């Protein structure tokens, strides 16, 4: 009987530990998810700004050289 009580106590302790770990893991996942989403948004904004810059920068250079930008054709991808 004492052996069964000991086994039962250990089993309860293991289940309690497992529950604590699951709760902590869920809390950690929610905190990190916000950070990951912020990083993804930053990356998207940075990529978009780089694409815009790649299209605008040549216009400034062409004006310096006296070339009309309407005479040129885009070789690349459109920014959508």
mmCIF file of the N, C-alpha and C atoms, coordinates in Angstrom:
data_MODEL
# 
_entry.id   MODEL 
# 
loop_
_atom_site.group_PDB 
_atom_site.id 
_atom_site.type_symbol 
_atom_site.label_atom_id 
_atom_site.label_alt_id 
_atom_site.label_comp_id 
_atom_site.label_asym_id 
_atom_site.label_entity_id 
_atom_site.label_seq_id 
_atom_site.pdbx_PDB_ins_code 
_atom_site.Cartn_x 
_atom_site.Cartn_y 
_atom_site.Cartn_z 
_atom_site.occupancy 
_atom_site.B_iso_or_equiv 
_atom_site.pdbx_formal_charge 
_atom_site.auth_seq_id 
_atom_site.auth_comp_id 
_atom_site.auth_asym_id 
_atom_site.auth_atom_id 
_atom_site.pdbx_PDB_model_num 
ATOM 1   N N  . UNK A 1 1  ? 0.818  -1.195 0.000   1.00 0.00 ? 1  UNK A N  1 
ATOM 2   C CA . UNK A 1 1  ? 0.000  0.000  0.000   1.00 0.00 ? 1  UNK A CA 1 
ATOM 3   C C  . UNK A 1 1  ? 0.862  1.259  0.000   1.00 0.00 ? 1  UNK A C  1 
ATOM 4   N N  . UNK A 1 2  ? 1.933  1.272  0.783   1.00 0.00 ? 2  UNK A N  1 
ATOM 5   C CA . UNK A 1 2  ? 2.831  2.425  0.838   1.00 0.00 ? 2  UNK A CA 1 
ATOM 6   C C  . UNK A 1 2  ? 3.520  2.623  -0.503  1.00 0.00 ? 2  UNK A C  1 
ATOM 7   N N  . UNK A 1 3  ? 3.818  1.546  -1.174  1.00 0.00 ? 3  UNK A N  1 
ATOM 8   C CA . UNK A 1 3  ? 4.467  1.616  -2.490  1.00 0.00 ? 3  UNK A CA 1 
ATOM 9   C C  . UNK A 1 3  ? 3.522  2.250  -3.511  1.00 0.00 ? 3  UNK A C  1 
ATOM 10  N N  . UNK A 1 4  ? 2.247  1.894  -3.441  1.00 0.00 ? 4  UNK A N  1 
ATOM 11  C CA . UNK A 1 4  ? 1.263  2.458  -4.359  1.00 0.00 ? 4  UNK A CA 1 
ATOM 12  C C  . UNK A 1 4  ? 1.095  3.963  -4.126  1.00 0.00 ? 4  UNK A C  1 
ATOM 13  N N  . UNK A 1 5  ? 1.108  4.376  -2.864  1.00 0.00 ? 5  UNK A N  1 
ATOM 14  C CA . UNK A 1 5  ? 1.000  5.794  -2.546  1.00 0.00 ? 5  UNK A CA 1 
ATOM 15  C C  . UNK A 1 5  ? 2.189  6.567  -3.085  1.00 0.00 ? 5  UNK A C  1 
ATOM 16  N N  . UNK A 1 6  ? 3.386  5.960  -2.942  1.00 0.00 ? 6  UNK A N  1 
ATOM 17  C CA . UNK A 1 6  ? 4.604  6.600  -3.442  1.00 0.00 ? 6  UNK A CA 1 
ATOM 18  C C  . UNK A 1 6  ? 4.557  6.753  -4.964  1.00 0.00 ? 6  UNK A C  1 
ATOM 19  N N  . UNK A 1 7  ? 4.116  5.704  -5.634  1.00 0.00 ? 7  UNK A N  1 
ATOM 20  C CA . UNK A 1 7  ? 3.999  5.740  -7.096  1.00 0.00 ? 7  UNK A CA 1 
ATOM 21  C C  . UNK A 1 7  ? 2.962  6.796  -7.511  1.00 0.00 ? 7  UNK A C  1 
ATOM 22  N N  . UNK A 1 8  ? 1.849  6.821  -6.790  1.00 0.00 ? 8  UNK A N  1 
ATOM 23  C CA . UNK A 1 8  ? 0.797  7.793  -7.096  1.00 0.00 ? 8  UNK A CA 1 
ATOM 24  C C  . UNK A 1 8  ? 1.296  9.220  -6.901  1.00 0.00 ? 8  UNK A C  1 
ATOM 25  N N  . UNK A 1 9  ? 2.033  9.482  -5.831  1.00 0.00 ? 9  UNK A N  1 
ATOM 26  C CA . UNK A 1 9  ? 2.587  10.815 -5.575  1.00 0.00 ? 9  UNK A CA 1 
ATOM 27  C C  . UNK A 1 9  ? 3.553  11.235 -6.678  1.00 0.00 ? 9  UNK A C  1 
ATOM 28  N N  . UNK A 1 10 ? 4.412  10.297 -7.065  1.00 0.00 ? 10 UNK A N  1 
ATOM 29  C CA . UNK A 1 10 ? 5.378  10.612 -8.137  1.00 0.00 ? 10 UNK A CA 1 
ATOM 30  C C  . UNK A 1 10 ? 4.668  10.886 -9.458  1.00 0.00 ? 10 UNK A C  1 
ATOM 31  N N  . UNK A 1 11 ? 3.633  10.130 -9.708  1.00 0.00 ? 11 UNK A N  1 
ATOM 32  C CA . UNK A 1 11 ? 2.863  10.341 -10.928 1.00 0.00 ? 11 UNK A CA 1 
ATOM 33  C C  . UNK A 1 11 ? 2.200  11.715 -10.915 1.00 0.00 ? 11 UNK A C  1 
ATOM 34  N N  . UNK A 1 12 ? 1.613  12.091 -9.793  1.00 0.00 ? 12 UNK A N  1 
ATOM 35  C CA . UNK A 1 12 ? 1.016  13.419 -9.675  1.00 0.00 ? 12 UNK A CA 1 
ATOM 36  C C  . UNK A 1 12 ? 2.053  14.518 -9.844  1.00 0.00 ? 12 UNK A C  1 
ATOM 37  N N  . UNK A 1 13 ? 3.225  14.322 -9.254  1.00 0.00 ? 13 UNK A N  1 
ATOM 38  C CA . UNK A 1 13 ? 4.300  15.301 -9.378  1.00 0.00 ? 13 UNK A CA 1 
ATOM 39  C C  . UNK A 1 13 ? 4.735  15.456 -10.838 1.00 0.00 ? 13 UNK A C  1 
ATOM 40  N N  . UNK A 1 14 ? 4.862  14.348 -11.529 1.00 0.00 ? 14 UNK A N  1 
ATOM 41  C CA . UNK A 1 14 ? 5.241  14.405 -12.949 1.00 0.00 ? 14 UNK A CA 1 
ATOM 42  C C  . UNK A 1 14 ? 4.178  15.118 -13.786 1.00 0.00 ? 14 UNK A C  1 
ATOM 43  N N  . UNK A 1 15 ? 2.918  14.836 -13.509 1.00 0.00 ? 15 UNK A N  1 
ATOM 44  C CA . UNK A 1 15 ? 1.836  15.497 -14.244 1.00 0.00 ? 15 UNK A CA 1 
ATOM 45  C C  . UNK A 1 15 ? 1.814  16.998 -13.955 1.00 0.00 ? 15 UNK A C  1 
ATOM 46  N N  . UNK A 1 16 ? 2.056  17.364 -12.707 1.00 0.00 ? 16 UNK A N  1 
ATOM 47  C CA . UNK A 1 16 ? 2.083  18.785 -12.347 1.00 0.00 ? 16 UNK A CA 1 
ATOM 48  C C  . UNK A 1 16 ? 3.237  19.491 -13.049 1.00 0.00 ? 16 UNK A C  1 
ATOM 49  N N  . UNK A 1 17 ? 4.395  18.849 -13.073 1.00 0.00 ? 17 UNK A N  1 
ATOM 50  C CA . UNK A 1 17 ? 5.562  19.440 -13.767 1.00 0.00 ? 17 UNK A CA 1 
ATOM 51  C C  . UNK A 1 17 ? 5.282  19.600 -15.254 1.00 0.00 ? 17 UNK A C  1 
ATOM 52  N N  . UNK A 1 18 ? 4.653  18.588 -15.833 1.00 0.00 ? 18 UNK A N  1 
ATOM 53  C CA . UNK A 1 18 ? 4.339  18.647 -17.264 1.00 0.00 ? 18 UNK A CA 1 
ATOM 54  C C  . UNK A 1 18 ? 3.387  19.813 -17.559 1.00 0.00 ? 18 UNK A C  1 
ATOM 55  N N  . UNK A 1 19 ? 2.410  20.009 -16.702 1.00 0.00 ? 19 UNK A N  1 
ATOM 56  C CA . UNK A 1 19 ? 1.467  21.104 -16.872 1.00 0.00 ? 19 UNK A CA 1 
ATOM 57  C C  . UNK A 1 19 ? 2.167  22.457 -16.765 1.00 0.00 ? 19 UNK A C  1 
ATOM 58  N N  . UNK A 1 20 ? 3.065  22.592 -15.791 1.00 0.00 ? 20 UNK A N  1 
ATOM 59  C CA . UNK A 1 20 ? 3.815  23.848 -15.623 1.00 0.00 ? 20 UNK A CA 1 
ATOM 60  C C  . UNK A 1 20 ? 4.653  24.130 -16.866 1.00 0.00 ? 20 UNK A C  1 
ATOM 61  N N  . UNK A 1 21 ? 5.312  23.108 -17.391 1.00 0.00 ? 21 UNK A N  1 
ATOM 62  C CA . UNK A 1 21 ? 6.149  23.280 -18.582 1.00 0.00 ? 21 UNK A CA 1 
ATOM 63  C C  . UNK A 1 21 ? 5.297  23.688 -19.778 1.00 0.00 ? 21 UNK A C  1 
ATOM 64  N N  . UNK A 1 22 ? 4.125  23.069 -19.929 1.00 0.00 ? 22 UNK A N  1 
ATOM 65  C CA . UNK A 1 22 ? 3.246  23.432 -21.054 1.00 0.00 ? 22 UNK A CA 1 
ATOM 66  C C  . UNK A 1 22 ? 2.789  24.882 -20.955 1.00 0.00 ? 22 UNK A C  1 
ATOM 67  N N  . UNK A 1 23 ? 2.447  25.326 -19.758 1.00 0.00 ? 23 UNK A N  1 
ATOM 68  C CA . UNK A 1 23 ? 2.004  26.707 -19.561 1.00 0.00 ? 23 UNK A CA 1 
ATOM 69  C C  . UNK A 1 23 ? 3.145  27.678 -19.865 1.00 0.00 ? 23 UNK A C  1 
ATOM 70  N N  . UNK A 1 24 ? 4.340  27.366 -19.372 1.00 0.00 ? 24 UNK A N  1 
ATOM 71  C CA . UNK A 1 24 ? 5.496  28.231 -19.635 1.00 0.00 ? 24 UNK A CA 1 
ATOM 72  C C  . UNK A 1 24 ? 5.841  28.264 -21.114 1.00 0.00 ? 24 UNK A C  1 
ATOM 73  N N  . UNK A 1 25 ? 5.749  27.124 -21.787 1.00 0.00 ? 25 UNK A N  1 
ATOM 74  C CA . UNK A 1 25 ? 6.026  27.065 -23.223 1.00 0.00 ? 25 UNK A CA 1 
ATOM 75  C C  . UNK A 1 25 ? 5.031  27.911 -24.005 1.00 0.00 ? 25 UNK A C  1 
ATOM 76  N N  . UNK A 1 26 ? 3.765  27.845 -23.643 1.00 0.00 ? 26 UNK A N  1 
ATOM 77  C CA . UNK A 1 26 ? 2.743  28.639 -24.333 1.00 0.00 ? 26 UNK A CA 1 
ATOM 78  C C  . UNK A 1 26 ? 2.974  30.136 -24.119 1.00 0.00 ? 26 UNK A C  1 
ATOM 79  N N  . UNK A 1 27 ? 3.334  30.515 -22.909 1.00 0.00 ? 27 UNK A N  1 
ATOM 80  C CA . UNK A 1 27 ? 3.615  31.923 -22.612 1.00 0.00 ? 27 UNK A CA 1 
ATOM 81  C C  . UNK A 1 27 ? 4.819  32.398 -23.440 1.00 0.00 ? 27 UNK A C  1 
ATOM 82  N N  . UNK A 1 28 ? 5.867  31.588 -23.491 1.00 0.00 ? 28 UNK A N  1 
ATOM 83  C CA . UNK A 1 28 ? 7.071  31.931 -24.256 1.00 0.00 ? 28 UNK A CA 1 
ATOM 84  C C  . UNK A 1 28 ? 6.720  32.065 -25.745 1.00 0.00 ? 28 UNK A C  1 
ATOM 85  N N  . UNK A 1 29 ? 5.907  31.127 -26.259 1.00 0.00 ? 29 UNK A N  1 
ATOM 86  C CA . UNK A 1 29 ? 5.539  31.149 -27.679 1.00 0.00 ? 29 UNK A CA 1 
ATOM 87  C C  . UNK A 1 29 ? 4.780  32.424 -28.020 1.00 0.00 ? 29 UNK A C  1 
ATOM 88  N N  . UNK A 1 30 ? 3.870  32.838 -27.161 1.00 0.00 ? 30 UNK A N  1 
ATOM 89  C CA . UNK A 1 30 ? 3.099  34.052 -27.416 1.00 0.00 ? 30 UNK A CA 1 
ATOM 90  C C  . UNK A 1 30 ? 3.994  35.287 -27.402 1.00 0.00 ? 30 UNK A C  1 
ATOM 91  N N  . UNK A 1 31 ? 4.943  35.354 -26.483 1.00 0.00 ? 31 UNK A N  1 
ATOM 92  C CA . UNK A 1 31 ? 5.864  36.490 -26.424 1.00 0.00 ? 31 UNK A CA 1 
ATOM 93  C C  . UNK A 1 31 ? 6.750  36.536 -27.664 1.00 0.00 ? 31 UNK A C  1 
ATOM 94  N N  . UNK A 1 32 ? 7.283  35.406 -28.062 1.00 0.00 ? 32 UNK A N  1 
ATOM 95  C CA . UNK A 1 32 ? 8.171  35.358 -29.221 1.00 0.00 ? 32 UNK A CA 1 
ATOM 96  C C  . UNK A 1 32 ? 7.423  35.594 -30.523 1.00 0.00 ? 32 UNK A C  1 
ATOM 97  N N  . UNK A 1 33 ? 6.158  35.188 -30.578 1.00 0.00 ? 33 UNK A N  1 
ATOM 98  C CA . UNK A 1 33 ? 5.374  35.383 -31.792 1.00 0.00 ? 33 UNK A CA 1 
ATOM 99  C C  . UNK A 1 33 ? 5.249  36.868 -32.124 1.00 0.00 ? 33 UNK A C  1 
ATOM 100 N N  . UNK A 1 34 ? 5.026  37.691 -31.107 1.00 0.00 ? 34 UNK A N  1 
ATOM 101 C CA . UNK A 1 34 ? 4.947  39.135 -31.323 1.00 0.00 ? 34 UNK A CA 1 
ATOM 102 C C  . UNK A 1 34 ? 6.264  39.664 -31.880 1.00 0.00 ? 34 UNK A C  1 
ATOM 103 N N  . UNK A 1 35 ? 7.367  39.203 -31.304 1.00 0.00 ? 35 UNK A N  1 
ATOM 104 C CA . UNK A 1 35 ? 8.689  39.650 -31.761 1.00 0.00 ? 35 UNK A CA 1 
ATOM 105 C C  . UNK A 1 35 ? 8.955  39.203 -33.194 1.00 0.00 ? 35 UNK A C  1 
ATOM 106 N N  . UNK A 1 36 ? 8.595  37.980 -33.507 1.00 0.00 ? 36 UNK A N  1 
ATOM 107 C CA . UNK A 1 36 ? 8.808  37.454 -34.860 1.00 0.00 ? 36 UNK A CA 1 
ATOM 108 C C  . UNK A 1 36 ? 7.968  38.229 -35.865 1.00 0.00 ? 36 UNK A C  1 
ATOM 109 N N  . UNK A 1 37 ? 6.746  38.546 -35.502 1.00 0.00 ? 37 UNK A N  1 
ATOM 110 C CA . UNK A 1 37 ? 5.885  39.314 -36.410 1.00 0.00 ? 37 UNK A CA 1 
ATOM 111 C C  . UNK A 1 37 ? 6.442  40.719 -36.637 1.00 0.00 ? 37 UNK A C  1 
ATOM 112 N N  . UNK A 1 38 ? 6.959  41.338 -35.571 1.00 0.00 ? 38 UNK A N  1 
ATOM 113 C CA . UNK A 1 38 ? 7.563  42.672 -35.718 1.00 0.00 ? 38 UNK A CA 1 
ATOM 114 C C  . UNK A 1 38 ? 8.756  42.612 -36.662 1.00 0.00 ? 38 UNK A C  1 
ATOM 115 N N  . UNK A 1 39 ? 9.591  41.584 -36.513 1.00 0.00 ? 39 UNK A N  1 
ATOM 116 C CA . UNK A 1 39 ? 10.752 41.436 -37.389 1.00 0.00 ? 39 UNK A CA 1 
ATOM 117 C C  . UNK A 1 39 ? 10.326 41.218 -38.835 1.00 0.00 ? 39 UNK A C  1 
ATOM 118 N N  . UNK A 1 40 ? 9.276  40.449 -39.044 1.00 0.00 ? 40 UNK A N  1 
ATOM 119 C CA . UNK A 1 40 ? 8.794  40.196 -40.405 1.00 0.00 ? 40 UNK A CA 1 
ATOM 120 C C  . UNK A 1 40 ? 8.275  41.482 -41.045 1.00 0.00 ? 40 UNK A C  1 
ATOM 121 N N  . UNK A 1 41 ? 7.554  42.286 -40.277 1.00 0.00 ? 41 UNK A N  1 
ATOM 122 C CA . UNK A 1 41 ? 7.041  43.560 -40.802 1.00 0.00 ? 41 UNK A CA 1 
ATOM 123 C C  . UNK A 1 41 ? 8.191  44.492 -41.132 1.00 0.00 ? 41 UNK A C  1 
ATOM 124 N N  . UNK A 1 42 ? 9.201  44.545 -40.244 1.00 0.00 ? 42 UNK A N  1 
ATOM 125 C CA . UNK A 1 42 ? 10.379 45.381 -40.523 1.00 0.00 ? 42 UNK A CA 1 
ATOM 126 C C  . UNK A 1 42 ? 11.054 44.953 -41.813 1.00 0.00 ? 42 UNK A C  1 
ATOM 127 N N  . UNK A 1 43 ? 11.208 43.641 -41.984 1.00 0.00 ? 43 UNK A N  1 
ATOM 128 C CA . UNK A 1 43 ? 11.848 43.126 -43.192 1.00 0.00 ? 43 UNK A CA 1 
ATOM 129 C C  . UNK A 1 43 ? 11.061 43.470 -44.437 1.00 0.00 ? 43 UNK A C  1 
ATOM 130 N N  . UNK A 1 44 ? 9.732  43.396 -44.363 1.00 0.00 ? 44 UNK A N  1 
ATOM 131 C CA . UNK A 1 44 ? 8.896  43.724 -45.519 1.00 0.00 ? 44 UNK A CA 1 
ATOM 132 C C  . UNK A 1 44 ? 9.027  45.196 -45.884 1.00 0.00 ? 44 UNK A C  1 
ATOM 133 N N  . UNK A 1 45 ? 9.011  46.049 -44.870 1.00 0.00 ? 45 UNK A N  1 
ATOM 134 C CA . UNK A 1 45 ? 9.136  47.482 -45.121 1.00 0.00 ? 45 UNK A CA 1 
ATOM 135 C C  . UNK A 1 45 ? 10.499 47.792 -45.734 1.00 0.00 ? 45 UNK A C  1 
ATOM 136 N N  . UNK A 1 46 ? 11.539 47.190 -45.196 1.00 0.00 ? 46 UNK A N  1 
ATOM 137 C CA . UNK A 1 46 ? 12.891 47.416 -45.711 1.00 0.00 ? 46 UNK A CA 1 
ATOM 138 C C  . UNK A 1 46 ? 12.996 46.974 -47.163 1.00 0.00 ? 46 UNK A C  1 
ATOM 139 N N  . UNK A 1 47 ? 12.455 45.811 -47.482 1.00 0.00 ? 47 UNK A N  1 
ATOM 140 C CA . UNK A 1 47 ? 12.498 45.310 -48.855 1.00 0.00 ? 47 UNK A CA 1 
ATOM 141 C C  . UNK A 1 47 ? 11.764 46.251 -49.800 1.00 0.00 ? 47 UNK A C  1 
ATOM 142 N N  . UNK A 1 48 ? 10.604 46.711 -49.391 1.00 0.00 ? 48 UNK A N  1 
ATOM 143 C CA . UNK A 1 48 ? 9.828  47.622 -50.234 1.00 0.00 ? 48 UNK A CA 1 
ATOM 144 C C  . UNK A 1 48 ? 10.574 48.939 -50.452 1.00 0.00 ? 48 UNK A C  1 
ATOM 145 N N  . UNK A 1 49 ? 11.177 49.479 -49.395 1.00 0.00 ? 49 UNK A N  1 
ATOM 146 C CA . UNK A 1 49 ? 11.934 50.729 -49.537 1.00 0.00 ? 49 UNK A CA 1 
ATOM 147 C C  . UNK A 1 49 ? 13.134 50.558 -50.466 1.00 0.00 ? 49 UNK A C  1 
ATOM 148 N N  . UNK A 1 50 ? 13.785 49.410 -50.394 1.00 0.00 ? 50 UNK A N  1 
ATOM 149 C CA . UNK A 1 50 ? 14.918 49.148 -51.293 1.00 0.00 ? 50 UNK A CA 1 
ATOM 150 C C  . UNK A 1 50 ? 14.453 49.095 -52.747 1.00 0.00 ? 50 UNK A C  1 
ATOM 151 N N  . UNK A 1 51 ? 13.317 48.439 -52.986 1.00 0.00 ? 51 UNK A N  1 
ATOM 152 C CA . UNK A 1 51 ? 12.800 48.370 -54.356 1.00 0.00 ? 51 UNK A CA 1 
ATOM 153 C C  . UNK A 1 51 ? 12.454 49.755 -54.885 1.00 0.00 ? 51 UNK A C  1 
ATOM 154 N N  . UNK A 1 52 ? 11.822 50.558 -54.047 1.00 0.00 ? 52 UNK A N  1 
ATOM 155 C CA . UNK A 1 52 ? 11.472 51.922 -54.461 1.00 0.00 ? 52 UNK A CA 1 
ATOM 156 C C  . UNK A 1 52 ? 12.744 52.713 -54.754 1.00 0.00 ? 52 UNK A C  1 
ATOM 157 N N  . UNK A 1 53 ? 13.731 52.575 -53.896 1.00 0.00 ? 53 UNK A N  1 
ATOM 158 C CA . UNK A 1 53 ? 15.005 53.275 -54.095 1.00 0.00 ? 53 UNK A CA 1 
ATOM 159 C C  . UNK A 1 53 ? 15.691 52.876 -55.386 1.00 0.00 ? 53 UNK A C  1 
ATOM 160 N N  . UNK A 1 54 ? 15.611 51.592 -55.732 1.00 0.00 ? 54 UNK A N  1 
ATOM 161 C CA . UNK A 1 54 ? 16.224 51.122 -56.977 1.00 0.00 ? 54 UNK A CA 1 
ATOM 162 C C  . UNK A 1 54 ? 15.556 51.750 -58.202 1.00 0.00 ? 54 UNK A C  1 
ATOM 163 N N  . UNK A 1 55 ? 14.302 52.119 -58.091 1.00 0.00 ? 55 UNK A N  1 
ATOM 164 C CA . UNK A 1 55 ? 13.596 52.725 -59.216 1.00 0.00 ? 55 UNK A CA 1 
ATOM 165 C C  . UNK A 1 55 ? 13.761 54.244 -59.249 1.00 0.00 ? 55 UNK A C  1 
ATOM 166 N N  . UNK A 1 56 ? 13.911 54.850 -58.093 1.00 0.00 ? 56 UNK A N  1 
ATOM 167 C CA . UNK A 1 56 ? 14.000 56.313 -58.038 1.00 0.00 ? 56 UNK A CA 1 
ATOM 168 C C  . UNK A 1 56 ? 15.428 56.812 -58.234 1.00 0.00 ? 56 UNK A C  1 
ATOM 169 N N  . UNK A 1 57 ? 16.402 56.114 -57.684 1.00 0.00 ? 57 UNK A N  1 
ATOM 170 C CA . UNK A 1 57 ? 17.797 56.572 -57.750 1.00 0.00 ? 57 UNK A CA 1 
ATOM 171 C C  . UNK A 1 57 ? 18.266 56.847 -59.181 1.00 0.00 ? 57 UNK A C  1 
ATOM 172 N N  . UNK A 1 58 ? 17.974 55.979 -60.155 1.00 0.00 ? 58 UNK A N  1 
ATOM 173 C CA . UNK A 1 58 ? 18.427 56.268 -61.521 1.00 0.00 ? 58 UNK A CA 1 
ATOM 174 C C  . UNK A 1 58 ? 17.853 57.565 -62.087 1.00 0.00 ? 58 UNK A C  1 
ATOM 175 N N  . UNK A 1 59 ? 16.643 57.932 -61.658 1.00 0.00 ? 59 UNK A N  1 
ATOM 176 C CA . UNK A 1 59 ? 16.041 59.161 -62.171 1.00 0.00 ? 59 UNK A CA 1 
ATOM 177 C C  . UNK A 1 59 ? 16.879 60.380 -61.791 1.00 0.00 ? 59 UNK A C  1 
ATOM 178 N N  . UNK A 1 60 ? 17.387 60.397 -60.575 1.00 0.00 ? 60 UNK A N  1 
ATOM 179 C CA . UNK A 1 60 ? 18.240 61.503 -60.144 1.00 0.00 ? 60 UNK A CA 1 
ATOM 180 C C  . UNK A 1 60 ? 19.544 61.509 -60.939 1.00 0.00 ? 60 UNK A C  1 
ATOM 181 N N  . UNK A 1 61 ? 20.100 60.328 -61.181 1.00 0.00 ? 61 UNK A N  1 
ATOM 182 C CA . UNK A 1 61 ? 21.359 60.255 -61.931 1.00 0.00 ? 61 UNK A CA 1 
ATOM 183 C C  . UNK A 1 61 ? 21.147 60.684 -63.382 1.00 0.00 ? 61 UNK A C  1 
ATOM 184 N N  . UNK A 1 62 ? 20.015 60.302 -63.967 1.00 0.00 ? 62 UNK A N  1 
ATOM 185 C CA . UNK A 1 62 ? 19.754 60.654 -65.361 1.00 0.00 ? 62 UNK A CA 1 
ATOM 186 C C  . UNK A 1 62 ? 19.592 62.157 -65.533 1.00 0.00 ? 62 UNK A C  1 
ATOM 187 N N  . UNK A 1 63 ? 18.962 62.796 -64.603 1.00 0.00 ? 63 UNK A N  1 
ATOM 188 C CA . UNK A 1 63 ? 18.808 64.246 -64.685 1.00 0.00 ? 63 UNK A CA 1 
ATOM 189 C C  . UNK A 1 63 ? 20.162 64.936 -64.629 1.00 0.00 ? 63 UNK A C  1 
ATOM 190 N N  . UNK A 1 64 ? 21.061 64.393 -63.839 1.00 0.00 ? 64 UNK A N  1 
ATOM 191 C CA . UNK A 1 64 ? 22.415 64.958 -63.764 1.00 0.00 ? 64 UNK A CA 1 
ATOM 192 C C  . UNK A 1 64 ? 23.127 64.827 -65.109 1.00 0.00 ? 64 UNK A C  1 
ATOM 193 N N  . UNK A 1 65 ? 22.834 63.742 -65.828 1.00 0.00 ? 65 UNK A N  1 
ATOM 194 C CA . UNK A 1 65 ? 23.477 63.507 -67.121 1.00 0.00 ? 65 UNK A CA 1 
ATOM 195 C C  . UNK A 1 65 ? 22.718 64.135 -68.277 1.00 0.00 ? 65 UNK A C  1 
ATOM 196 N N  . UNK A 1 66 ? 21.554 64.714 -68.010 1.00 0.00 ? 66 UNK A N  1 
ATOM 197 C CA . UNK A 1 66 ? 20.777 65.375 -69.060 1.00 0.00 ? 66 UNK A CA 1 
ATOM 198 C C  . UNK A 1 66 ? 19.980 64.416 -69.923 1.00 0.00 ? 66 UNK A C  1 
ATOM 199 N N  . UNK A 1 67 ? 19.656 63.226 -69.412 1.00 0.00 ? 67 UNK A N  1 
ATOM 200 C CA . UNK A 1 67 ? 18.877 62.242 -70.177 1.00 0.00 ? 67 UNK A CA 1 
ATOM 201 C C  . UNK A 1 67 ? 17.423 62.312 -69.709 1.00 0.00 ? 67 UNK A C  1 
ATOM 202 N N  . UNK A 1 68 ? 16.493 62.309 -70.662 1.00 0.00 ? 68 UNK A N  1 
ATOM 203 C CA . UNK A 1 68 ? 15.072 62.349 -70.322 1.00 0.00 ? 68 UNK A CA 1 
ATOM 204 C C  . UNK A 1 68 ? 14.625 60.942 -69.907 1.00 0.00 ? 68 UNK A C  1 
ATOM 205 N N  . UNK A 1 69 ? 14.106 60.763 -68.687 1.00 0.00 ? 69 UNK A N  1 
ATOM 206 C CA . UNK A 1 69 ? 13.696 59.432 -68.210 1.00 0.00 ? 69 UNK A CA 1 
ATOM 207 C C  . UNK A 1 69 ? 12.593 58.800 -69.053 1.00 0.00 ? 69 UNK A C  1 
ATOM 208 N N  . UNK A 1 70 ? 11.831 59.597 -69.789 1.00 0.00 ? 70 UNK A N  1 
ATOM 209 C CA . UNK A 1 70 ? 10.769 59.040 -70.637 1.00 0.00 ? 70 UNK A CA 1 
ATOM 210 C C  . UNK A 1 70 ? 11.339 58.275 -71.826 1.00 0.00 ? 70 UNK A C  1 
ATOM 211 N N  . UNK A 1 71 ? 12.605 58.493 -72.113 1.00 0.00 ? 71 UNK A N  1 
ATOM 212 C CA . UNK A 1 71 ? 13.239 57.783 -73.223 1.00 0.00 ? 71 UNK A CA 1 
ATOM 213 C C  . UNK A 1 71 ? 13.723 56.389 -72.803 1.00 0.00 ? 71 UNK A C  1 
ATOM 214 N N  . UNK A 1 72 ? 13.577 56.057 -71.568 1.00 0.00 ? 72 UNK A N  1 
ATOM 215 C CA . UNK A 1 72 ? 14.093 54.785 -71.058 1.00 0.00 ? 72 UNK A CA 1 
ATOM 216 C C  . UNK A 1 72 ? 12.973 53.771 -70.865 1.00 0.00 ? 72 UNK A C  1 
ATOM 217 N N  . UNK A 1 73 ? 13.367 52.523 -70.760 1.00 0.00 ? 73 UNK A N  1 
ATOM 218 C CA . UNK A 1 73 ? 12.431 51.436 -70.527 1.00 0.00 ? 73 UNK A CA 1 
ATOM 219 C C  . UNK A 1 73 ? 12.871 50.693 -69.269 1.00 0.00 ? 73 UNK A C  1 
ATOM 220 N N  . UNK A 1 74 ? 11.919 50.277 -68.444 1.00 0.00 ? 74 UNK A N  1 
ATOM 221 C CA . UNK A 1 74 ? 12.214 49.567 -67.208 1.00 0.00 ? 74 UNK A CA 1 
ATOM 222 C C  . UNK A 1 74 ? 12.668 48.151 -67.514 1.00 0.00 ? 74 UNK A C  1 
ATOM 223 N N  . UNK A 1 75 ? 13.831 47.803 -67.000 1.00 0.00 ? 75 UNK A N  1 
ATOM 224 C CA . UNK A 1 75 ? 14.306 46.424 -67.069 1.00 0.00 ? 75 UNK A CA 1 
ATOM 225 C C  . UNK A 1 75 ? 14.328 45.939 -65.626 1.00 0.00 ? 75 UNK A C  1 
ATOM 226 N N  . UNK A 1 76 ? 13.330 45.214 -65.242 1.00 0.00 ? 76 UNK A N  1 
ATOM 227 C CA . UNK A 1 76 ? 13.223 44.770 -63.849 1.00 0.00 ? 76 UNK A CA 1 
ATOM 228 C C  . UNK A 1 76 ? 11.799 44.384 -63.534 1.00 0.00 ? 76 UNK A C  1 
ATOM 229 N N  . UNK A 1 77 ? 11.480 44.454 -62.262 1.00 0.00 ? 77 UNK A N  1 
ATOM 230 C CA . UNK A 1 77 ? 10.130 44.093 -61.851 1.00 0.00 ? 77 UNK A CA 1 
ATOM 231 C C  . UNK A 1 77 ? 9.404  45.347 -61.356 1.00 0.00 ? 77 UNK A C  1 
ATOM 232 N N  . UNK A 1 78 ? 8.119  45.356 -61.564 1.00 0.00 ? 78 UNK A N  1 
ATOM 233 C CA . UNK A 1 78 ? 7.304  46.456 -61.091 1.00 0.00 ? 78 UNK A CA 1 
ATOM 234 C C  . UNK A 1 78 ? 7.115  46.331 -59.582 1.00 0.00 ? 78 UNK A C  1 
ATOM 235 N N  . UNK A 1 79 ? 6.927  47.440 -58.934 1.00 0.00 ? 79 UNK A N  1 
ATOM 236 C CA . UNK A 1 79 ? 6.660  47.444 -57.500 1.00 0.00 ? 79 UNK A CA 1 
ATOM 237 C C  . UNK A 1 79 ? 5.156  47.408 -57.318 1.00 0.00 ? 79 UNK A C  1 
ATOM 238 N N  . UNK A 1 80 ? 4.661  46.357 -56.728 1.00 0.00 ? 80 UNK A N  1 
ATOM 239 C CA . UNK A 1 80 ? 3.212  46.223 -56.516 1.00 0.00 ? 80 UNK A CA 1 
ATOM 240 C C  . UNK A 1 80 ? 2.886  46.353 -55.058 1.00 0.00 ? 80 UNK A C  1 
# 
